[in-house]
Amino acid sequence: MNMTQKTMPMETDTTRVEKIVEQAHRDMEAKRFMSAFTALRDLLAVHPGCERARELYDRILYGGEYPERVIIEPTNYCAMACPVCSGRGGEVGFMPLEKFERLMEELGPKLREVWLHQRGDPFYHKDIYDFIDIVGRYKYLSCVMHTHGCHMLDIERLAATKTKLELVFSVDGADQESLTRYRTNGDFELVLENMRRLLALRNKRGQEFPRVVWKYIVMKPNEHLAEAAKKLAEEIGVDRFAFSEFGINWTTPLMKNFKPLMERFVPTDRNFFHEDYEAAMEGRIKRRTPQSPHCFHVNVVKATVRWNGSLIPCCMSIKPHENVMGNVFESGFKPIWDSEKYREFRKASVLEPASLIPCDRCAIIF
């Protein structure tokens, strides 16, 4: 060997550990939670005293000081009467504006994003434009809302908001007949008019927001019109057109006439059906493409505040198993988020979601 050639120093165990920890941190920042979780779990099995690894691992299990996103339900009321909607039933109500404003005073500076919808349609709330503007008080906070769009929207008010708003219109058809095969009380011309007017006014003013998305859930009655709807969306000039899979949740098999409903709405192209069709027809929920049985969403983006202040850990924790962690109107968000009950739920959602109800029947993670 040439005596002038320098030899590379051997990598020490400490250096190797540091590299694993830093890569895990980068994976977490990039939302590659499974990769980070596996690496940190395996590392701690060998080096249980590594404080930085333990800190990152605990963040995966329990989340941060606050989640990155909170879902807030202005109202659970909707007049569409969609046949396979899981949001119907139970007490209907509207979140008081002053309660929402107080909640946002706590959450606004802490979050990255707010979703102003859950069950129901937010635009049935008489104060919804005030809700949107309150979110806009927090400069770096994004807001996403889903609507069927069949309202006389206040286009001037929407275009005037300072909120970084993405408005997702669920329009599952290319004409009145195809739309109302599922959204029974829909008004195709009205929702198109709302999108056209909002885009025209926004563009006239040279604004970036609100962004307009056309979401098209592919179902048997409308799948033959999917490309026609996409072409119409391009003509209108929406910011994004998104095909979406038709899906069911763990309550759907409990519905009356469940099998006829599946035969009526599940698309013939099963690539657009979220679940395994054969399992669904047997009343079981099974994802078409299996994933690892760990949920990394409950700790980051799934916290949901119902219209009455009830805080549930996931937007899919619907009755009869809502898993209410507490009421934010009574105590605020943080004391509930930090409670042992909620922390243990978040830990279990990562390590053993099959032990939780209804997570044991979740089509997203299994």
C-alpha positions as a Python dict, from the first residue, in 0.01 Angstrom:
ca = {
    (1, 'M'): (0, 0, 0),
    (2, 'N'): (126, 346, -80),
    (3, 'M'): (238, 493, 254),
    (4, 'T'): (115, 838, 147),
    (5, 'Q'): (-242, 708, 92),
    (6, 'K'): (-469, 803, 380),
    (7, 'T'): (-685, 532, 532),
    (8, 'M'): (-1052, 608, 603),
    (9, 'P'): (-1136, 597, 974),
    (10, 'M'): (-1363, 312, 1077),
    (11, 'E'): (-1717, 416, 1156),
    (12, 'T'): (-1771, 406, 1530),
    (13, 'D'): (-2085, 268, 1690),
    (14, 'T'): (-2168, 618, 1811),
    (15, 'T'): (-2140, 755, 1455),
    (16, 'R'): (-2364, 478, 1322),
    (17, 'V'): (-2628, 549, 1586),
    (18, 'E'): (-2618, 921, 1509),
    (19, 'K'): (-2668, 852, 1139),
    (20, 'I'): (-2968, 628, 1209),
    (21, 'V'): (-3124, 892, 1435),
    (22, 'E'): (-3071, 1174, 1186),
    (23, 'Q'): (-3214, 969, 901),
    (24, 'A'): (-3516, 886, 1116),
    (25, 'H'): (-3562, 1255, 1185),
    (26, 'R'): (-3550, 1334, 813),
    (27, 'D'): (-3802, 1055, 748),
    (28, 'M'): (-4037, 1203, 1007),
    (29, 'E'): (-4013, 1547, 850),
    (30, 'A'): (-4097, 1389, 513),
    (31, 'K'): (-4392, 1197, 666),
    (32, 'R'): (-4218, 862, 611),
    (33, 'F'): (-4334, 751, 953),
    (34, 'M'): (-4313, 376, 893),
    (35, 'S'): (-3946, 399, 802),
    (36, 'A'): (-3866, 619, 1103),
    (37, 'F'): (-4072, 404, 1340),
    (38, 'T'): (-3900, 81, 1235),
    (39, 'A'): (-3549, 229, 1251),
    (40, 'L'): (-3601, 388, 1593),
    (41, 'R'): (-3773, 82, 1739),
    (42, 'D'): (-3488, -145, 1629),
    (43, 'L'): (-3224, 101, 1745),
    (44, 'L'): (-3376, 136, 2093),
    (45, 'A'): (-3390, -242, 2128),
    (46, 'V'): (-3008, -236, 2115),
    (47, 'H'): (-2940, 110, 2261),
    (48, 'P'): (-3227, 180, 2505),
    (49, 'G'): (-3037, 472, 2658),
    (50, 'C'): (-3015, 679, 2338),
    (51, 'E'): (-3205, 990, 2447),
    (52, 'R'): (-3247, 1147, 2102),
    (53, 'A'): (-3382, 822, 1958),
    (54, 'R'): (-3623, 791, 2253),
    (55, 'E'): (-3741, 1150, 2203),
    (56, 'L'): (-3820, 1091, 1835),
    (57, 'Y'): (-3979, 753, 1901),
    (58, 'D'): (-4205, 904, 2169),
    (59, 'R'): (-4305, 1178, 1925),
    (60, 'I'): (-4422, 909, 1683),
    (61, 'L'): (-4617, 735, 1960),
    (62, 'Y'): (-4774, 1040, 2120),
    (63, 'G'): (-4747, 1326, 1871),
    (64, 'G'): (-4608, 1673, 1933),
    (65, 'E'): (-4716, 1949, 2169),
    (66, 'Y'): (-5017, 1993, 1936),
    (67, 'P'): (-5116, 1800, 1623),
    (68, 'E'): (-5032, 1956, 1287),
    (69, 'R'): (-5397, 1962, 1179),
    (70, 'V'): (-5731, 1966, 1359),
    (71, 'I'): (-6061, 1883, 1193),
    (72, 'I'): (-6344, 2109, 1315),
    (73, 'E'): (-6709, 2040, 1238),
    (74, 'P'): (-6917, 2360, 1206),
    (75, 'T'): (-7231, 2147, 1164),
    (76, 'N'): (-7329, 1789, 1093),
    (77, 'Y'): (-7640, 1892, 901),
    (78, 'C'): (-7677, 1803, 534),
    (79, 'A'): (-7976, 1789, 299),
    (80, 'M'): (-7826, 1573, 22),
    (81, 'A'): (-7966, 1238, 147),
    (82, 'C'): (-7681, 1038, -10),
    (83, 'P'): (-7774, 667, 18),
    (84, 'V'): (-7441, 540, 158),
    (85, 'C'): (-7361, 836, 385),
    (86, 'S'): (-7241, 739, 732),
    (87, 'G'): (-7297, 1087, 870),
    (88, 'R'): (-7673, 1070, 906),
    (89, 'G'): (-7843, 999, 1234),
    (90, 'G'): (-7793, 1131, 1585),
    (91, 'E'): (-7841, 1482, 1718),
    (92, 'V'): (-7792, 1759, 1465),
    (93, 'G'): (-7639, 2087, 1572),
    (94, 'F'): (-7432, 2394, 1487),
    (95, 'M'): (-7113, 2507, 1660),
    (96, 'P'): (-7157, 2850, 1823),
    (97, 'L'): (-6941, 3114, 1658),
    (98, 'E'): (-6803, 3244, 1988),
    (99, 'K'): (-6700, 2891, 2089),
    (100, 'F'): (-6517, 2846, 1760),
    (101, 'E'): (-6343, 3182, 1795),
    (102, 'R'): (-6222, 3091, 2145),
    (103, 'L'): (-6100, 2752, 2022),
    (104, 'M'): (-5908, 2917, 1738),
    (105, 'E'): (-5742, 3157, 1982),
    (106, 'E'): (-5580, 2850, 2134),
    (107, 'L'): (-5522, 2641, 1820),
    (108, 'G'): (-5457, 2905, 1554),
    (109, 'P'): (-5095, 2983, 1651),
    (110, 'K'): (-5013, 2611, 1699),
    (111, 'L'): (-5138, 2437, 1386),
    (112, 'R'): (-5041, 2417, 1021),
    (113, 'E'): (-5388, 2344, 887),
    (114, 'V'): (-5756, 2339, 981),
    (115, 'W'): (-6024, 2135, 806),
    (116, 'L'): (-6358, 2311, 844),
    (117, 'H'): (-6578, 2011, 772),
    (118, 'Q'): (-6653, 1667, 902),
    (119, 'R'): (-7003, 1526, 881),
    (120, 'G'): (-7260, 1747, 715),
    (121, 'D'): (-7182, 2043, 491),
    (122, 'P'): (-7026, 2353, 653),
    (123, 'F'): (-7216, 2600, 432),
    (124, 'Y'): (-7542, 2523, 609),
    (125, 'H'): (-7398, 2713, 906),
    (126, 'K'): (-7526, 3071, 910),
    (127, 'D'): (-7192, 3204, 1037),
    (128, 'I'): (-6963, 2997, 814),
    (129, 'Y'): (-6807, 3298, 641),
    (130, 'D'): (-6711, 3435, 983),
    (131, 'F'): (-6557, 3096, 1064),
    (132, 'I'): (-6346, 3118, 748),
    (133, 'D'): (-6233, 3473, 824),
    (134, 'I'): (-6136, 3380, 1180),
    (135, 'V'): (-5903, 3112, 1044),
    (136, 'G'): (-5751, 3380, 822),
    (137, 'R'): (-5636, 3577, 1126),
    (138, 'Y'): (-5353, 3327, 1158),
    (139, 'K'): (-5119, 3411, 875),
    (140, 'Y'): (-4950, 3073, 820),
    (141, 'L'): (-5261, 2859, 875),
    (142, 'S'): (-5416, 2682, 575),
    (143, 'C'): (-5785, 2593, 561),
    (144, 'V'): (-5955, 2312, 368),
    (145, 'M'): (-6332, 2279, 327),
    (146, 'H'): (-6542, 2019, 146),
    (147, 'T'): (-6888, 2101, 18),
    (148, 'H'): (-7145, 1960, -222),
    (149, 'G'): (-7173, 2318, -348),
    (150, 'C'): (-7550, 2315, -391),
    (151, 'H'): (-7601, 2639, -199),
    (152, 'M'): (-7635, 2998, -304),
    (153, 'L'): (-7279, 3075, -197),
    (154, 'D'): (-7175, 3428, -105),
    (155, 'I'): (-6913, 3455, -378),
    (156, 'E'): (-6814, 3811, -288),
    (157, 'R'): (-6747, 3710, 72),
    (158, 'L'): (-6549, 3401, -29),
    (159, 'A'): (-6336, 3596, -276),
    (160, 'A'): (-6271, 3870, -21),
    (161, 'T'): (-6138, 3641, 252),
    (162, 'K'): (-5770, 3661, 348),
    (163, 'T'): (-5772, 3294, 446),
    (164, 'K'): (-5553, 3048, 257),
    (165, 'L'): (-5860, 2849, 163),
    (166, 'E'): (-5890, 2539, -54),
    (167, 'L'): (-6253, 2472, -137),
    (168, 'V'): (-6325, 2118, -252),
    (169, 'F'): (-6652, 2074, -443),
    (170, 'S'): (-6777, 1714, -441),
    (171, 'V'): (-6944, 1687, -782),
    (172, 'D'): (-6999, 1322, -875),
    (173, 'G'): (-7155, 1358, -1217),
    (174, 'A'): (-7141, 1540, -1549),
    (175, 'D'): (-7508, 1643, -1559),
    (176, 'Q'): (-7810, 1665, -1331),
    (177, 'E'): (-7921, 1307, -1381),
    (178, 'S'): (-7584, 1148, -1303),
    (179, 'L'): (-7518, 1377, -1005),
    (180, 'T'): (-7848, 1297, -836),
    (181, 'R'): (-7806, 923, -871),
    (182, 'Y'): (-7604, 955, -549),
    (183, 'R'): (-7637, 1314, -423),
    (184, 'T'): (-8013, 1284, -428),
    (185, 'N'): (-8099, 1651, -370),
    (186, 'G'): (-7812, 1796, -572),
    (187, 'D'): (-7833, 2083, -819),
    (188, 'F'): (-7574, 2041, -1094),
    (189, 'E'): (-7617, 2383, -1257),
    (190, 'L'): (-7599, 2560, -922),
    (191, 'V'): (-7271, 2400, -817),
    (192, 'L'): (-7118, 2473, -1158),
    (193, 'E'): (-7234, 2833, -1137),
    (194, 'N'): (-7078, 2867, -791),
    (195, 'M'): (-6742, 2739, -918),
    (196, 'R'): (-6750, 2957, -1230),
    (197, 'R'): (-6836, 3275, -1044),
    (198, 'L'): (-6583, 3218, -767),
    (199, 'L'): (-6301, 3147, -1012),
    (200, 'A'): (-6393, 3444, -1231),
    (201, 'L'): (-6393, 3689, -941),
    (202, 'R'): (-6076, 3547, -787),
    (203, 'N'): (-5892, 3562, -1118),
    (204, 'K'): (-6018, 3912, -1195),
    (205, 'R'): (-5865, 4027, -868),
    (206, 'G'): (-5539, 3842, -937),
    (207, 'Q'): (-5563, 3636, -619),
    (208, 'E'): (-5422, 3292, -543),
    (209, 'F'): (-5702, 3196, -302),
    (210, 'P'): (-5955, 3051, -266),
    (211, 'R'): (-5831, 2752, -466),
    (212, 'V'): (-6107, 2546, -624),
    (213, 'V'): (-6096, 2167, -649),
    (214, 'W'): (-6349, 1944, -826),
    (215, 'K'): (-6357, 1604, -654),
    (216, 'Y'): (-6526, 1327, -850),
    (217, 'I'): (-6607, 1008, -659),
    (218, 'V'): (-6617, 730, -918),
    (219, 'M'): (-6926, 509, -881),
    (220, 'K'): (-7118, 271, -1103),
    (221, 'P'): (-7380, 533, -1207),
    (222, 'N'): (-7119, 791, -1310),
    (223, 'E'): (-6800, 609, -1410),
    (224, 'H'): (-6886, 628, -1780),
    (225, 'L'): (-6897, 1010, -1748),
    (226, 'A'): (-6569, 1055, -1563),
    (227, 'E'): (-6374, 1191, -1859),
    (228, 'A'): (-6662, 1420, -1959),
    (229, 'A'): (-6660, 1567, -1609),
    (230, 'K'): (-6283, 1615, -1625),
    (231, 'K'): (-6317, 1800, -1956),
    (232, 'L'): (-6589, 2022, -1812),
    (233, 'A'): (-6369, 2098, -1511),
    (234, 'E'): (-6089, 2206, -1746),
    (235, 'E'): (-6330, 2435, -1931),
    (236, 'I'): (-6440, 2595, -1606),
    (237, 'G'): (-6075, 2637, -1505),
    (238, 'V'): (-6066, 2470, -1164),
    (239, 'D'): (-5725, 2453, -998),
    (240, 'R'): (-5738, 2076, -969),
    (241, 'F'): (-5962, 1788, -1075),
    (242, 'A'): (-5935, 1477, -860),
    (243, 'F'): (-6081, 1133, -914),
    (244, 'S'): (-6165, 971, -582),
    (245, 'E'): (-6235, 611, -490),
    (246, 'F'): (-6578, 510, -371),
    (247, 'G'): (-6536, 382, -18),
    (248, 'I'): (-6732, 250, 276),
    (249, 'N'): (-6652, 244, 646),
    (250, 'W'): (-6710, -2, 925),
    (251, 'T'): (-7068, 116, 984),
    (252, 'T'): (-7181, 68, 624),
    (253, 'P'): (-7250, -308, 651),
    (254, 'L'): (-7495, -224, 931),
    (255, 'M'): (-7718, -33, 687),
    (256, 'K'): (-8047, -167, 561),
    (257, 'N'): (-8027, -314, 212),
    (258, 'F'): (-7647, -309, 235),
    (259, 'K'): (-7583, -557, -48),
    (260, 'P'): (-7821, -392, -296),
    (261, 'L'): (-7655, -57, -219),
    (262, 'M'): (-7312, -206, -293),
    (263, 'E'): (-7435, -354, -619),
    (264, 'R'): (-7586, -18, -708),
    (265, 'F'): (-7285, 204, -637),
    (266, 'V'): (-6958, 8, -636),
    (267, 'P'): (-6788, 89, -970),
    (268, 'T'): (-6731, -191, -1219),
    (269, 'D'): (-6369, -75, -1234),
    (270, 'R'): (-6269, -205, -889),
    (271, 'N'): (-5956, 11, -896),
    (272, 'F'): (-6195, 289, -792),
    (273, 'F'): (-6336, 94, -497),
    (274, 'H'): (-6139, 157, -180),
    (275, 'E'): (-6209, -181, -20),
    (276, 'D'): (-6188, -545, -119),
    (277, 'Y'): (-6523, -610, -290),
    (278, 'E'): (-6568, -975, -193),
    (279, 'A'): (-6489, -900, 171),
    (280, 'A'): (-6725, -600, 169),
    (281, 'M'): (-7012, -809, 35),
    (282, 'E'): (-6957, -1042, 331),
    (283, 'G'): (-6984, -746, 568),
    (284, 'R'): (-6610, -725, 636),
    (285, 'I'): (-6393, -419, 587),
    (286, 'K'): (-6065, -499, 417),
    (287, 'R'): (-5849, -261, 219),
    (288, 'R'): (-5794, -359, -143),
    (289, 'T'): (-5421, -289, -111),
    (290, 'P'): (-5300, -405, 233),
    (291, 'Q'): (-5087, -171, 441),
    (292, 'S'): (-4882, -217, 756),
    (293, 'P'): (-5105, -241, 1067),
    (294, 'H'): (-4984, 84, 1224),
    (295, 'C'): (-5165, 417, 1224),
    (296, 'F'): (-4944, 724, 1220),
    (297, 'H'): (-5231, 966, 1148),
    (298, 'V'): (-5410, 987, 1484),
    (299, 'N'): (-5113, 1170, 1639),
    (300, 'V'): (-5070, 1420, 1356),
    (301, 'V'): (-5379, 1502, 1149),
    (302, 'K'): (-5689, 1320, 1278),
    (303, 'A'): (-5797, 1504, 1596),
    (304, 'T'): (-6160, 1604, 1539),
    (305, 'V'): (-6377, 1855, 1725),
    (306, 'R'): (-6747, 1790, 1679),
    (307, 'W'): (-7001, 2073, 1657),
    (308, 'N'): (-7082, 2029, 2030),
    (309, 'G'): (-6718, 2050, 2142),
    (310, 'S'): (-6657, 1676, 2177),
    (311, 'L'): (-6298, 1589, 2089),
    (312, 'I'): (-6259, 1251, 1920),
    (313, 'P'): (-5922, 1108, 1810),
    (314, 'C'): (-6015, 1034, 1449),
    (315, 'C'): (-6273, 1158, 1200),
    (316, 'M'): (-6372, 793, 1146),
    (317, 'S'): (-6453, 736, 1514),
    (318, 'I'): (-6821, 764, 1441),
    (319, 'K'): (-7108, 625, 1647),
    (320, 'P'): (-7164, 389, 1815),
    (321, 'H'): (-6793, 410, 1913),
    (322, 'E'): (-6697, 777, 1913),
    (323, 'N'): (-6420, 748, 2177),
    (324, 'V'): (-6485, 1096, 2315),
    (325, 'M'): (-6170, 1220, 2490),
    (326, 'G'): (-6328, 1530, 2643),
    (327, 'N'): (-6501, 1856, 2556),
    (328, 'V'): (-6293, 2150, 2433),
    (329, 'F'): (-6565, 2401, 2518),
    (330, 'E'): (-6529, 2302, 2884),
    (331, 'S'): (-6152, 2266, 2922),
    (332, 'G'): (-5979, 2380, 2604),
    (333, 'F'): (-5790, 2153, 2367),
    (334, 'K'): (-5449, 2112, 2534),
    (335, 'P'): (-5556, 1954, 2866),
    (336, 'I'): (-5746, 1685, 2672),
    (337, 'W'): (-5460, 1631, 2426),
    (338, 'D'): (-5218, 1584, 2718),
    (339, 'S'): (-5450, 1359, 2919),
    (340, 'E'): (-5340, 1004, 2994),
    (341, 'K'): (-5652, 868, 2823),
    (342, 'Y'): (-5575, 1043, 2494),
    (343, 'R'): (-5200, 972, 2511),
    (344, 'E'): (-5262, 602, 2563),
    (345, 'F'): (-5505, 596, 2271),
    (346, 'R'): (-5247, 760, 2046),
    (347, 'K'): (-4980, 513, 2156),
    (348, 'A'): (-5209, 216, 2092),
    (349, 'S'): (-5305, 353, 1750),
    (350, 'V'): (-4939, 320, 1649),
    (351, 'L'): (-4842, -1, 1827),
    (352, 'E'): (-5160, -210, 1827),
    (353, 'P'): (-5459, -47, 1653),
    (354, 'A'): (-5629, -387, 1633),
    (355, 'S'): (-5685, -355, 2010),
    (356, 'L'): (-5897, -40, 1962),
    (357, 'I'): (-6262, -4, 1863),
    (358, 'P'): (-6342, 78, 1581),
    (359, 'C'): (-5977, 92, 1464),
    (360, 'D'): (-5981, -289, 1452),
    (361, 'R'): (-6208, -255, 1148),
    (362, 'C'): (-6036, 40, 984),
    (363, 'A'): (-6007, 4, 606),
    (364, 'I'): (-5729, 263, 590),
    (365, 'I'): (-5456, 81, 782),
    (366, 'F'): (-5536, -290, 753),
}
